[in-house]
């Protein structure tokens, strides 16, 4: 579990509070400074007005000039101080003697500084007087002729200003507290919203998950493609890029924009559902599984796993072919044993001439089919394929025959995918005939006819069987990956052979057409001079 102070909520709270506290502290300091300056300026204006008013009073001027025989100036100064809330009001004659003062003991005594207002101007500032630091104004006392005869000094002590300032700062402190409370509430709400989006995972856990995900995705030998609910790619590992041939695909791109239309795209987008779905590309035989992803009850997309079965499928098909050949060889071994047994008995009976005739007959029958195929097919590989397929077909009570009009040379099939195409088509045809329930118990159960010709640098191949054929409404689907009417045999998947044949023919620049006049018929054309696509 994350330690205290390292959780997302704690980090957001600390960050927001730090910003709020620093901002408020700076603002509070600036406000205090500006408020103090404004308070000093206001106090100076206030005491200046009081001092100038008293200095222009004729009664004050006469009392100062006469030496204040009636002692009215102390009472007047105290009354003005009380009415205006000033800290002190001091009336001074031109010789520097005080005639009023909050401290009666100082009345009649000289001031320490000169009488500066005798120049006829008002002097303001912050003074360190006998009553402490204060905002002070000194205005001249003018007689009837307008001549200075003394000065009036009025001041407001700092303590009074502090009381006024503290009253304003209380409001600021209240505002600061409210702002801090709002900051805390906002940070908690923000942390809650972020944790809801991240499903309660803390930052350290997110980093660990990202590291583990990258290591896992790029370390496995299966392709992984993750798509969000809008169809955009969120995750694609290196193996998926290789298998899907998407080296330049970027995160955030839509699946429909990077995958070509077809079965593969329909599987990834979910149009085709199911498990272990097959898709054939130009290079690979793929098995795909698509699983929806739901987090906290919300649909967040899906994950597609991709496995490459190209080599495994090829091995399984080779194994299936070898199994068929092995079965044929065992049957032939049994037949040859019977024939050898006949020859042995003839020799034991002394029928040497009959044994010789019988041996010659067997040799002629065995060589006829092979020689007939070899005479029409110039390629030893293709001829051997036809002989082997004929042997396997015979063991399944199916007659495989080569059309007498067939003729091809070695040069005409060089570099063409003829062996793979022809082998797959013959296998499908033999399976269709041998598994036809209509001919159960018949011998033979049906025929498979192969035609090979070459006209105008184009190889024409046709494979036709006498099986049940293809329904008219399914002719367009026979070359689709995974389409098959037969049950899987062992681990080998059905619905792959014709899809592979279609891709091989297309890559070689040829065409393939399926029809069903009686049984199934496949016609293939391959250009003999366009070989780059087949390389």
N, C-alpha and C positions, 0 to 999 in steps of 0.2 A: 504494500500500500504506500502511496506517496506520503512523504513526511510533511509535517506542518510547515508552511512557508513555501513549499514547492508545488502545492496544488494550483490549478489554474485560477480558482476563485481567490486564493490568497495573493497570487501574483497580480491579478487585476486590481484587487482591493488596494494593495500596497502602491501600485503604479498610479491609480487614480487619486488616491489620498495624497501621494507625493506631489502630483501635479497641482491638486487643489490647494494643498498647504503652502507650497512655494508661491503659487499665484496670489493667494490671499495674503501671505506674509509681505510680498513685494507691494501689493496694492495697499495693504494696511500701513506700511511704512511711508509710502508716497502720500497716502491720504493724511496721515498724521503730520507729516512735514508741511503739506499744503494748508491743512487746517490751522496749524500753529502759526504759519506765516499770515494767513488771512485773519486769524484772531489778533495777532500783533498789529496788523495794519488797521483793523477795525477799532482796536483800543486806542491807537494813536489818533485816529480821526475823531474818536469820541472825546478824548481828553483835550485835543486841540480846540474843539468847539467850545468846551467848558471854559478853557483858559482864555480864549479870545472874547467870549461873552463877558466874563468878569473884567478883563482888561479894558473893555470899552465902556464899562459902567462909570459915569461921572462921579458917583458917590464914592466909589472905591478909590478913584484918582485923588479926590479931595482929602479923603481920610489918610491916604498914604502921604500926601504932601504936608498935611497938618500933624503928622505923627500919631494919628488915631487917638485923639484925646478921649473919645467916648468909648473906646474899646469895642467898636462894632465889627472890626474886621475878623477877630477870632470867631464871633458868633456867625458871621456871614460865611466864612470859610467852612465851618462845621456843618452849617445848614445845607450849603451847596454839596458838600461831600456826601451827606446822608441822602439828599434828593437824587443825586446822579449815580450813587453807588460807587463813587471813586474811592480809591484807597487813601488819597490825601489831596488837600487843596492848601497850598502854601502861598501867602501873599508877602512879597518882599519889596522893600523900598529900594531906591537907587543906590543906597549905601550898603546893601546886602543884609539888612536886619529883617528877621522874620516877624510878620504881624499876625500870622495865623499858622497853625500847625496841628495835626492830630495829637501830637505830644505837647501838652501845654508847657512842659519844662523847657522846650526849645524856642518858645515865643520870646522875642526880644533879643535873641542871639544871632550872631552873624553866620551866614552860610559859608561852607568851605570853598566853594567854587565861585567864580565871578558871576555877576548879573549879566548874562549874555543877551537878554531881550532888550537891553537898552539901545541896541542897534535898530529897533523898530520892526524886527522880523520874528516870526514864530519859529522856535527851535523844537524839533521832535527827535525822539530816539528811545533807546532802551538804556536806562540809567541804573547804576548801582548806588542808590541813595541811602539815606539813614534808615529807611524802612525796608531796605532790601531791593532786589531787582524788580524793575517796574517799567511799564510803557509810560513815557513822560512827554509832556508838551509844555513849553515855556513861551508865554505870550506877553508882549509889552503892555504895561498899564499906561494909557494915553490920557493927557489932560485935555482941557477944552481946546487947546491950540494944536493938539495932535502930537505933542512932544512926549517921549517916554519918560515916566517918572518912577518906574519900578517894573516888576514882572509878577505874573501869576504862574505858578508851577503846579500842574495837575497830573496826577499819575494813577495808574492801576497796577497793583502788584501782580507778580507772576502767579501767586497762589490763586488769585481770583480768576486769572485766565485759565489756569489748570482745571479749576472747577467747571468752567464753561466747556473746555475741551473734553474733559472726562465725560460730561453729559452726552456729547456727540459720539465719543468713542464707545459708549455703552451700546448705542444703536448699531455701530459698526461691528462690535463683537457679536451682537445678536445675529446680524446678517451673516457673519463669518460662520457661526455655529450652524445656521440653517444651510449654508452652502456646503459645509462639511457633511452634514447629515444627508443632503441630496446626493453628494458625491459617493458616499458609502452605499446608499440605496441603488444608485445607478450602476456602480461597479458590481454589486451583487446580482442585479438583474442581468447585466451584460455577461457575467460569468455563467449564470444559469442558462442564458440563451445559447452561448457558445458550447457549453457542455451538452445541451440538448442536441445541437447539430453534430457534435463529435461523439454522441452516444455515451457520454460520461467518461471518455478516455482522457487521461491527463497528458500534458505535453511530453513528458519523458516516456510515457507509454506509447505515444504516437510515433516518436522517433525510433523507439525499439521495434515497433511494428513495421515501420517503413524499412528499416535495415533488414529485418527478418524476411519481409516480403520480397525485397530485391534479391537477397541471397537465394531464397527459395525459387522464385520465378525463373531466374537465369541459371539455376543449377540443375533443374530437372530436364529430362529429355522428352517431355510432352509439351505441346503447345498450349498456352493458356491465353484466352482472349476474354477480357471483362468489358461488358457494355452496360452503360447506365440506362435508366428508364426511358430516356429520350432517344436511345439508339446511337449514342456517341461512345467512341472507344475510350475506356478509362485505363485499361492495362493491356499490354501486349508484350509477351516475352520474345526472346530471340528465336526460339524454336517455332513459335507461331508465325513470326515474320518469314521464316524460311519455308515452312510448309504451305503457307497461304500465298507465298511470293509477294509479300508486302514490305520490301526493304525500306521504303520511304514513308510508310504510314505514320501519321502523327496522332498523338493523343488529342481527343476532342473531335476528330473527324467522324463522320457518320459511317456506319457499316455499309450502307447502300452506295456511298460515294467511293469506297476503296475496293469493294468486291464486285466483280463483274456479275451481271444477272445470270442466274442459273441455280442449280440445285444447291451448290455450296452456300450461296447467299441466302437462299430460302431456309436452309437448316440453321444458319447462324442467327437469322432474324426471328426464327420460331414459326415460320409459315409451315414447315414440315416438322412434326413432332415425333418423338420416339427416342429409344435408347440405341446406342451403337449404330448410328446412321452412317451410311457409306457415301462418300463423295470422291469422285475421281478427277484429278487435275492433270495438267499436261505432264507432270513429273511424278506425282505421288498418288497412292491409294490411301485415302484418309478415312478414319473412323472418328466421328464426332459425337459428343454428348453435351447437351445444353441443359443447364440447371438454373432455375430462377433463384435470385438472392433476395431475402427478406430480412430486414434488420428492424427490430423493435416494432414489428407488425407493419412496416412500410416496405413497399416494393421498390428496391433500389436498382434493379436491372437483372442481368443474368451473366453467368460464366460459361464459356464454351471450352471444353478440353478437346485437344486434337492429338490423335495418335497416328503415327506413320506405319502402315501395314504393307508398304510396297514390297519390301524384301520378304517379309513373312508370307504374304499372299503368293508371291512368286515361288517360294519354296514349297508351300502347300500344293500349288498347282503342279509343280514338278513331281512332288511326292505322289499326287493323285495319278499323274501320267505314268509314273514308274509302277504304281500299284496295278494300273490297268495292263501295262506291258507284262508285269510279273504274272498276273492272272492268265494272260494269253499264253505266255511261255509255259506255264504249268499245264495248261490244256494241250498245248502242242507237244509237250513232253509226254503226256499221257497218250496222245495220238501216235507219236513216233514210237513209243514203247510197243503199242499194239502192232504197228507195221513191222518193227524189228522182230517181234515175236512171230509174225507170219513168215518173214524171211527165214528165221531160224528153223521153223518147223519144215519149210520147203527144202532147206538144205539137209536137214536130218533125214528127210524122206528120199533124198537123192534126186530131187527134182531141180537140178541145177539150171536147166534152160528156163523153166518156169520162174525160178527165183530171179534170174537175170532179167527176164521180161518184166516181172513185177517191179524190180528195182528201177529199171529204166522208166517205167510208167510213173512211178512216184516222183522221180527227179524231174521229169518233164512237167508234171502238174505243178510242182513247187516253183519251178523257174518261170512258168508261163506268165503268171500274174506280175511278178517283179520285172520281167523283161518287157512286158507290155507297157508298164508304167514308165520304165527307164527309157524306152524308145520314144515316148511322147514328151517327157519332161527332161530338159537338158540339165537342170540343176540337180546334182546328187543329193543335196540337202532336202530339197522339196520332194524328190522321188522317195527318199528314205522315209520322210514324214508320211507320205501317202501309203507306203507299204506298211509302216507300223500302225497307222490308224486303221487300215483295212484289216489287219490282224486282230486288233482290239475289237473292232466292230463285229468281226465274224464270231468272236467268242460271246458276243451279246445277241447273236442271231440277227445281225443287221448286215446287209450287203452294201459295201462301199465300192462304188464304181467310178472310173474316170471316163468322161465322155470321149468317144473315139475322135472327135474333132479337136481335142485339146492338143496344143503345141506351144511350147515355150522354150527359149534358149537360156543358156547360163547367163549371158550378158544382160538379158532382159530383166532379170530378177536381182541383180547385184545391188546391194545397199537398200533394197526395198524391204519393208516389214512384212513380207509375204508369209514367212513361216509362222509368225505369231498370229496374223490375221486368219490364215487358212486353218491352223491348228485349233483356234478357238471356235471358228464356225463349224468345223467338222465335229468337235466334241459336243457342241450344243445340239447339232443335228442328230448324232448318234444317241444322245440322252433322250431327245424328244421321241425318237422312234422306239427305243428299247423300253421306255417307260409308258408307252401308249397303252392304256387299258383295253382298247378295242382289239388289239392284236395279241392279247395274252393267250398263250398256248399255240400260236402259229409259228411255223418255221419255213422261211425266215419271217421275222416280225415286220420287216420293212426294208426300204432302200434309202441310201444317201448318194446322190449324184453330184459329182464335182466336175466343173468345166474350167479350163485354163486356156486362154488365148491371148494373143498380143496383136493388136491392129493399130497401125499409125502411132507407134511409140506410146501406146496406152495398153496396159495389162488389164484384161477383163477376167474377173473371177466370179464364179457363181456356185453356190452350195444350196441344193434343194433336197428336202427330205419328204418322206411319205407319212410323217407324223400328224398330230391333230391340228397343226397350223397355229396361226396367231389370230385372235379375234380382231375384226376390222377396227373396232374402237380402241384397240391397244397398240396398233401399228406405230403410232407416233411416240409411244412410250418405251419401246423395246431398247433404245439406246440410252435411256436415263439411268443414272447411277442407282443401283439397288433394285432395279426392276427385274423380277423373276417370277416364274410360275412354278418353280421347283423348290422342294424343301432343302435346307442346308445339309451338306454331307460332311459330317465331322466338323472340324474347325474351319474348313474352307467356306467362305461366304459366297452366296449366290448373288446374281445381279451385277457382277463385276465384269465378266468376260466381254459381253457385247459393248459395254461402255468403254472398255479399254480398246476394243477393236475400232470403235468409232473414232476415238482420239488418235489412234495410230494412223488410220486412213486419212483423217483430216490433216494431221501434221505432215503427212507425205504429199499433200496436195490432191488427194483423191476424193472419191465419193462412195457412199454405201447406202443402199436402198433395201428396205425390207418389204416383202409382199407375201401374200398367202393365197396362191391360186388353188392349191389343194392342201399340201402341207405348208411348211415355211420355206421361203426362198430369199436368199440374201445375194445381192449383186454388188460387186465392188469394182471400181475402176481406180487404177494407180498409174500415174504418169511415170514412164521409165526414164525420162531425161531430167526430171525435177527431183533431185535426190538430197538437196541441202536440208529440206524440212525433215527428212527421215534420219538425218545424222544425229 
